[in-house]
Amino acid sequence: MARQRRAFSPAGCYDMAGNVWEWCEDDMHWGYTGAPTDGSAWIDNPRGSNRINRGGSWYYDYSFTRCADLNGYDPTNRTSLNGFRCARTP
């Protein structure tokens, strides 16, 4: 049996897809027309009522574990399937 090769991760983070849907700062948009090109959050003025949840949880179905999967929810929505990742600039 061949050994599975992992991609390089400087932070040592592996196998994290499918843990939780991750809250993002971005307001909900179903497309990318008009999105910032500098990597900043896409925030409407005035703020939209929904924020993006990205990724997915294996809890329902493995097909929801893609990083590109997204949904929009009210930011007061709380479930055990929603989470976030801490990030900082090195």
Stockholm file with secondary structure:
# STOCKHOLM 1.0

chainA/1-90         MARQRRAFSPAGCYDMAGNVWEWCEDDMHWGYTGAPTDGSAWIDNPRGSNRINRGGSWYYDYSFTRCADLNGYDPTNRTSLNGFRCARTP
#=GR chainA/1-90 SS CCCCCCCCCTTCCCSCTTSCEEEEEEECCSSCTTCCSSSCCCCCSSCCSCEEEEECCTTTCGGGCCTTCEEEECTTCCCTTEECCCCCCC
#=GC SS_cons        CCCCCCCCCTTCCCSCTTSCEEEEEEECCSSCTTCCSSSCCCCCSSCCSCEEEEECCTTTCGGGCCTTCEEEECTTCCCTTEECCCCCCC
//
